[in-house]
Amino acid sequence: MMIILLFTSNFFFQTEGLILREEFLYDAATLSGSKPTRKDSRPLELRQRFDELNLARLGLISIQERIPDDFNRWEIEFEIDGQPAKLACISHAEYGGVPHGLDNDVFSAIVDLFIEAGAPASGELVVTAHAILKRAGIDPNGRSYANLHQSLHRLRTAIYTAKEAWRDHDKRQWTSVTFAHLEQLGYSGEHENVGRGTVIRLELARQIVKSIRAKFLKPLDMGLLSRIERPLARALYRLLDARRYDPTQPDLPAVTLDVNLVDWARECKLNFTEAKRIRRALDPAHEELIANGYLVSAEYSGRGAAQMIGYVFGDGPSRGDALLGRVTKHGVGLPVARNLLRRLGVDVFEDRLAKAEHLLERGYKPNSKPGFLVDVLKDEGGKYPEPAEFSPPSVSKSRDEPERPLRSRDDRAEEEAERALREHERQLRESGTEAQVEYAMDRLTLMLGRHFDTRALAQVRHALEDGRVDPLVVAREAIKAVVENRAPHFVAELRRVIDAPPMLGAFAGKADDTPG
């Protein structure tokens, strides 16, 4: 059975009326929960995750892991571009006060799943509870599902007011908005029994949806997040990383950041402002971020409420200096080079720079050398294919393998992704029916949830569980249907097959579907 893999340089592309997320179909490492590697032992990373920059900068969710029962509101005043701004939150004690702690991970997962599902203008996302927990990096178990239920209701009921503090990226201006993270929240089943099979229908706030669709986003370092153990440290990373970005120039992150200790506590939405308590709360997170290389240092200066924290980031001036030096020697301006390095990442930047230098060394004479370098760096593989004799620096040859004609990087990435997916399917086969069903339901609800009502999704789950259709075949066919713009036909066929005799139809398992 053919498996279709999709790679594109555009952040969004259009298909079947949906805007689908770049490279979302096969994030093999995420699907398997493991880290498939290339021959040079680097993780295979086929997609990038993002934070919406308003949410990240404003730090709407308290970084505290636990809060007092009466911490139901907060309000802070500050300046943006020299103008007064205000941010406030009012919540309910019933669900545990203001959003805090793991709510950061939960909503970050929801935003990522929403982008992956196509960032529809309606703001709707149909997803399983299992998928949210897995994407948030939370082990799915009984307690986790109960915590997820509480978290979702905090995100639904807490009301935020931002006065001249919300960036309208399209209009390039600060605006005032009132919203909750989630405008709608519904479950398949009883609210009190959110569990592995629960399907959740969400509707994100229209302000958040508009901002995401306007691409007012910042990248997340998923390698770093996967290494950080404490929710407080992960939340502080998101807030710090967002503060590095100037909303008017989001492509230029700062190298250092200086903040007043008490003001920073308010921005972290701590419910106390005593200097000693603030330091005790932040120090463990600082230590973890330093240990993982995100921060070089977090130094305190001054005394009492006048204390300052000076942050120095670990990816500052030293990162990529050699590459920037190489490209600027060819006449490319440093701001342009920095922007491209940030956007592409070190590995891709180095590979494309090496390709350009290889072509120049072989006698290519462009009209403008700087223009040529920039053109190659921006090229996604169509205009400047890799020369037959060129090997990108990021790809190491195995001495044990016989020489073969070099393939394009897209071909190699496609093959590696397919192998990783096949290995994941093999592991799922060994893990049993329950794991296979959850995988298939996660894929179906994420990509095609809008085509099913709650009853139909329950019927699909039942058919998967009792063996009438093969979960892994259904998952792969669903992905193909989205790519080939035939989602309605796929849904109709699946519903027809569910009513057919066992193991008859397009979605029954085939002998060659099981990886060897």
C-alpha positions in Angstrom: 0.0 0.0 0.0 1.4 3.4 -1.0 2.0 5.8 1.8 2.0 9.5 0.9 4.3 11.8 2.7 4.0 15.6 2.4 6.7 18.2 2.7 6.4 21.8 1.9 8.4 25.0 2.5 5.3 27.1 2.9 4.0 27.5 6.5 0.5 26.9 5.3 -0.9 25.4 2.2 -4.4 25.0 0.9 -6.2 21.7 0.5 -9.9 20.8 0.6 -10.8 24.2 2.0 -8.6 23.7 5.1 -5.3 25.3 5.9 -3.0 22.4 6.8 0.0 22.8 9.0 3.5 22.5 7.4 4.9 18.9 7.5 2.2 17.8 10.0 1.4 14.4 8.5 4.4 12.5 9.6 6.1 13.8 12.6 7.4 10.3 13.2 9.2 11.0 16.4 6.1 12.5 18.0 3.8 9.7 16.7 6.0 6.9 18.1 7.0 8.6 21.3 10.6 7.7 20.6 13.4 9.5 18.8 14.1 8.0 15.3 17.6 9.0 14.2 19.5 9.6 11.1 22.8 7.7 10.5 24.6 10.6 12.2 22.4 9.9 15.3 20.6 13.3 15.2 16.9 13.2 15.9 14.7 13.2 12.8 12.7 16.4 13.0 10.0 16.9 10.3 7.9 19.6 11.8 8.2 22.7 14.0 5.9 23.6 16.9 4.9 27.1 17.8 3.5 29.4 20.5 1.0 32.1 19.7 3.1 35.2 20.6 0.4 37.2 22.5 -0.3 34.3 24.8 3.3 33.6 25.4 4.3 37.3 26.0 1.5 38.1 28.3 2.0 35.0 30.4 -1.7 34.6 31.0 -1.3 31.3 32.8 0.5 31.4 36.2 3.7 29.5 36.3 3.0 28.3 39.8 2.4 24.5 40.0 0.1 24.9 43.0 -1.9 28.0 44.1 -4.1 28.9 47.1 -7.8 28.2 46.9 -8.6 31.9 47.0 -6.2 32.9 44.1 -9.1 33.6 41.8 -8.1 36.9 40.2 -5.1 39.0 39.4 -4.4 42.3 37.7 -1.2 44.0 36.5 -0.4 47.3 34.9 2.6 48.0 32.6 3.7 50.0 29.6 3.9 48.9 25.9 5.7 51.3 23.5 5.5 54.0 26.2 1.7 53.7 26.6 -0.2 52.4 29.6 -1.5 48.8 29.4 -3.5 46.6 31.7 -4.1 42.9 32.0 -6.6 41.2 34.3 -8.0 37.7 35.0 -11.1 36.6 36.9 -11.8 32.9 37.5 -13.9 30.6 39.6 -12.9 28.7 42.7 -15.0 25.6 41.5 -12.2 24.6 39.1 -9.2 25.5 41.2 -8.7 29.2 40.7 -6.9 31.0 37.9 -5.2 28.9 35.2 -1.8 27.7 36.4 0.8 25.0 36.3 0.1 22.2 33.9 -2.6 24.4 32.2 0.4 25.9 30.3 1.3 22.5 28.9 -2.3 21.6 28.1 -3.1 24.8 26.2 0.2 24.7 24.4 -0.8 21.2 23.2 -4.2 22.5 22.1 -2.7 25.3 20.1 -0.3 22.9 18.5 -3.1 20.4 17.6 -5.2 23.2 16.3 -2.4 24.4 14.0 -1.8 20.8 12.9 -5.5 20.4 12.2 -5.4 23.3 9.8 -6.1 26.3 12.0 -9.7 26.6 10.7 -11.3 30.1 10.9 -14.1 28.6 13.0 -11.6 28.0 15.8 -13.0 24.4 16.2 -10.9 21.5 17.2 -12.1 17.9 17.6 -9.6 15.8 19.5 -9.4 13.0 22.0 -8.5 13.6 25.6 -5.7 11.0 25.0 -4.2 13.1 22.2 -4.1 16.3 24.3 -2.3 14.5 27.1 0.2 12.9 24.8 0.9 16.1 23.0 1.3 17.9 26.4 3.9 15.3 27.4 1.6 14.0 30.2 1.4 10.3 30.9 -2.3 9.3 30.2 -3.7 7.8 33.4 -6.8 8.2 35.6 -5.4 11.1 37.5 -4.2 12.8 34.4 -7.6 12.6 32.8 -9.2 14.1 36.0 -6.6 16.9 36.0 -7.2 17.5 32.3 -10.9 17.9 33.0 -10.2 20.6 35.6 -7.6 22.3 33.4 -10.0 22.5 30.4 -12.7 24.1 32.6 -10.2 26.7 34.0 -9.3 27.6 30.4 -13.0 27.8 29.5 -14.2 29.8 32.5 -11.3 32.2 33.3 -12.0 35.6 31.7 -9.2 37.8 30.6 -9.2 41.5 29.8 -6.3 43.0 28.0 -6.4 46.8 27.6 -4.1 48.1 24.8 -2.0 44.9 25.3 -3.1 42.5 22.6 -1.1 42.8 19.3 -3.2 42.8 16.1 -0.5 41.4 13.9 -2.4 42.2 10.6 -3.0 45.8 11.5 0.3 46.3 13.3 -1.4 47.9 16.4 -2.2 47.3 20.0 -5.8 46.5 20.8 -8.1 45.9 23.8 -9.8 42.5 24.0 -11.8 40.4 26.5 -11.8 36.6 26.1 -11.4 33.1 27.6 -8.9 30.7 26.1 -11.8 28.4 25.0 -15.1 29.8 23.8 -16.8 26.4 23.7 -16.1 23.1 25.4 -18.0 19.8 24.9 -17.5 16.1 25.5 -18.7 12.8 24.2 -20.1 11.4 27.5 -20.5 12.7 31.0 -18.3 15.6 32.1 -17.3 13.8 35.2 -15.9 10.8 33.3 -13.3 12.2 31.0 -11.1 9.3 30.0 -9.1 7.6 27.3 -11.9 7.3 24.8 -13.4 10.8 25.4 -13.8 13.0 22.3 -13.5 16.7 23.1 -14.9 19.5 20.9 -13.2 22.8 21.5 -13.6 26.3 20.1 -10.6 28.6 20.6 -11.2 32.3 21.3 -11.5 34.2 18.0 -8.7 36.6 19.0 -6.3 33.6 19.4 -7.5 32.1 16.1 -7.1 35.3 14.2 -3.6 35.7 15.6 -2.6 32.2 14.7 -3.9 32.5 11.2 -1.9 35.8 10.9 1.2 33.7 11.8 1.9 35.8 14.9 3.9 32.9 16.2 7.2 32.0 17.8 9.0 28.7 17.5 9.2 26.3 20.4 12.4 24.3 21.1 10.8 20.9 21.5 14.1 19.2 22.3 14.6 21.6 25.2 10.9 21.2 26.4 11.3 17.4 26.3 14.3 17.6 28.7 12.7 20.0 31.2 11.0 18.0 33.9 9.2 20.6 36.0 6.1 22.4 34.7 7.2 25.6 36.3 10.5 25.5 34.4 8.7 24.8 31.1 6.3 27.7 31.7 9.2 30.0 32.6 11.0 29.0 29.4 7.9 29.9 27.3 7.5 33.3 29.0 11.3 34.1 28.8 11.5 33.0 25.2 8.5 35.1 24.3 9.9 38.2 26.0 13.0 37.9 23.8 10.9 38.8 20.8 9.9 42.3 19.9 6.3 42.1 18.7 7.1 44.7 16.0 10.1 42.7 14.8 9.4 39.0 15.8 12.3 37.6 13.8 15.0 39.2 16.0 15.3 37.6 19.5 17.2 39.4 22.2 20.4 37.9 23.6 19.9 39.3 27.1 17.0 40.3 29.2 16.9 42.5 32.4 13.7 42.5 34.6 12.8 43.9 37.9 12.2 41.1 40.4 8.8 42.2 41.6 7.6 43.1 38.2 8.7 39.8 36.9 6.8 38.0 39.7 3.7 39.8 38.5 4.4 38.8 34.9 4.8 35.2 36.0 1.4 35.6 37.8 2.8 34.6 41.2 0.4 35.3 44.0 3.1 36.9 46.2 5.6 39.7 45.8 8.1 39.2 48.7 11.6 39.2 47.2 12.8 36.1 49.1 9.7 34.1 48.1 10.1 35.1 44.5 13.7 34.0 44.4 12.8 30.7 46.1 10.1 30.1 43.5 12.2 31.0 40.5 15.6 29.5 41.5 14.8 25.8 40.7 13.5 26.8 37.3 16.6 28.9 36.7 18.8 26.0 37.6 17.0 23.6 35.3 17.1 26.1 32.3 20.8 26.6 32.9 21.5 22.9 33.2 19.8 22.4 29.8 21.7 25.2 28.1 18.8 27.5 27.5 20.3 30.1 30.0 23.9 30.9 30.5 23.1 32.7 33.7 20.3 34.3 35.8 22.0 36.9 38.1 20.4 38.9 40.8 21.5 42.5 41.6 20.3 45.2 44.0 18.3 44.7 47.2 14.7 44.1 48.2 12.0 45.1 45.9 14.5 47.0 43.7 16.3 43.8 42.8 16.9 43.0 39.1 17.3 39.7 37.3 19.8 39.7 34.4 19.2 36.8 32.0 21.8 35.7 29.5 20.5 33.2 26.9 22.5 30.2 25.8 22.0 30.7 22.1 23.5 34.2 22.1 26.3 35.6 20.0 28.4 32.4 19.8 25.7 30.4 18.1 26.2 30.3 14.4 29.0 33.0 14.4 31.1 30.9 12.1 28.3 30.4 9.6 27.4 34.1 9.7 31.1 34.9 9.1 31.2 32.7 6.1 28.1 34.1 4.4 28.9 37.7 5.1 32.3 37.3 3.4 30.3 36.7 0.2 28.7 40.1 0.7 25.4 39.1 2.3 24.3 41.7 4.9 24.5 40.6 8.5 20.8 41.4 9.4 19.7 39.3 6.4 22.0 36.5 7.4 20.9 36.4 11.0 17.2 36.4 10.0 17.8 33.4 7.7 19.9 31.6 10.3 17.1 32.0 12.8 14.4 30.9 10.4 16.2 27.9 8.9 18.2 26.6 11.9 21.9 25.9 11.9 21.8 22.5 10.1 19.7 23.6 7.1 21.5 27.0 6.9 24.9 25.2 6.8 23.8 22.7 4.2 22.5 25.3 1.8 25.5 27.6 2.4 27.8 24.7 1.6 25.8 24.0 -1.6 26.2 27.6 -2.7 29.9 27.6 -2.0 30.2 24.3 -3.8 28.6 25.7 -6.9 30.8 28.8 -6.8 33.9 26.7 -6.4 32.9 24.7 -9.5 32.8 27.8 -11.6 29.3 29.1 -11.4 29.2 32.9 -12.1 26.1 34.6 -10.8 25.3 38.2 -11.7 25.3 39.0 -8.0 27.1 36.8 -5.5 25.2 38.1 -2.4 21.9 37.7 -4.3 22.8 34.2 -5.3 23.8 33.2 -1.8 20.5 34.5 -0.4 18.6 32.8 -3.2 20.2 29.4 -2.4 19.6 29.8 1.3 15.9 30.4 0.7 15.5 27.7 -1.9 13.5 24.7 -0.8 15.0 22.3 -3.3 13.4 23.1 -6.6 15.5 25.8 -8.1 18.9 24.6 -6.9 18.9 20.8 -6.8 21.9 19.2 -5.1 24.8 18.5 -7.5 25.5 14.8 -8.0 28.9 15.0 -6.4 27.8 17.2 -3.5 27.2 15.7 0.0 25.5 18.1 2.6 27.5 18.5 5.8 24.5 17.2 7.9 24.5 13.9 6.1 27.2 11.4 6.9 27.9 8.4 4.7 28.1 5.0 6.2 31.4 3.3 5.4 29.7 -0.1 5.6 27.1 0.6 2.9 27.9 0.2 -0.8 28.1 3.3 -2.9 24.7 4.3 -4.4 23.6 7.3 -6.4 22.9 10.2 -4.1 19.3 11.1 -3.6 17.7 14.4 -2.9 17.3 15.4 0.8 13.5 15.2 0.4 13.8 11.6 -0.8 16.0 10.7 2.1 13.7 12.4 4.6 10.7 10.7 3.0 12.2 7.3 3.3 13.3 7.9 6.9 9.9 9.1 7.9 8.3 6.1 6.2 10.7 3.7 8.0 9.9 5.4 11.3 6.2 5.2 10.7 6.5 1.5 9.8 8.5 0.9 13.0 5.9 2.7 15.0 3.1 0.6 13.4 5.1 -2.6 14.3 5.3 -1.4 17.9 1.6 -0.7 17.9 0.9 -4.2 16.6 2.9 -5.6 19.5 1.2 -3.3 22.0 -2.3 -4.6 21.4 -5.6 -3.4 20.2 -6.1 -0.6 22.8 -2.9 1.3 21.6 -3.9 0.9 18.0 -7.4 2.2 18.6 -6.2 5.2 20.4 -3.7 6.0 17.6 -6.4 5.7 15.0 -8.9 7.8 16.9 -6.3 10.5 17.6 -5.6 10.7 13.9 -9.3 10.7 12.8 -10.5 13.3 15.3 -7.6 15.6 14.6 -7.8 15.6 10.8 -11.4 14.7 10.1 -13.3 15.4 13.3 -15.5 18.1 11.7 -16.9 15.4 9.4 -18.2 13.2 12.2 -20.8 13.8 14.9 -20.3 12.4 18.4 -22.4 9.3 17.7 -20.5 8.5 14.5 -17.2 8.7 16.3 -18.4 6.4 19.0 -19.5 3.9 16.3 -16.1 4.1 14.7 -14.4 3.4 18.0 -16.6 0.4 18.6 -15.8 -0.9 15.1 -12.1 -0.5 15.7 -12.3 -2.2 19.1 -14.2 -5.2 17.9 -12.0 -5.8 14.9 -14.4 -5.0 12.1 -11.9 -2.5 10.7 -8.1 -2.4 11.1 -7.0 0.7 13.1 -3.7 1.2 11.4 -5.1 0.9 8.0 -7.9 3.4 8.9 -5.2 5.9 10.2 -3.1 5.7 7.0 -6.1 5.9 4.7 -7.4 8.9 6.6 -4.1 10.7 6.0 -4.1 9.8 2.3 -7.7 11.1 2.0 -6.7 14.5 3.5 -3.7 14.8 1.2 -5.8 13.7 -1.9 -8.7 16.1 -1.2 -11.2 13.3 -0.8 -12.1 13.5 2.9 -15.9 13.4 2.5 -15.6 10.3 0.3 -13.3 8.6 2.8 -15.7 9.3 5.7 -18.7 8.0 3.7 -16.7 4.8 2.8 -15.6 4.3 6.4 -19.1 4.6 7.7 -20.3 2.1 5.0 -17.6 -0.4 5.9 -18.5 -0.2 9.6 -21.9 -1.7 8.7 -20.4 -4.4 6.5 -19.6 -8.0 7.7 -16.4 -8.3 9.7 -13.1 -7.9 7.9 -14.7 -7.0 4.5 -14.1 -3.7 2.9 -11.4 -1.1 2.1 -10.2 -0.8 5.7 -9.8 -4.4 6.6 -6.2 -5.5 7.4 -4.1 -6.8 4.6 -1.2 -9.2 4.9 1.3 -6.8 3.5 0.2 -4.0 5.9 1.9 -5.5 8.9 5.5 -4.4 8.9 8.0 -7.2 8.9 
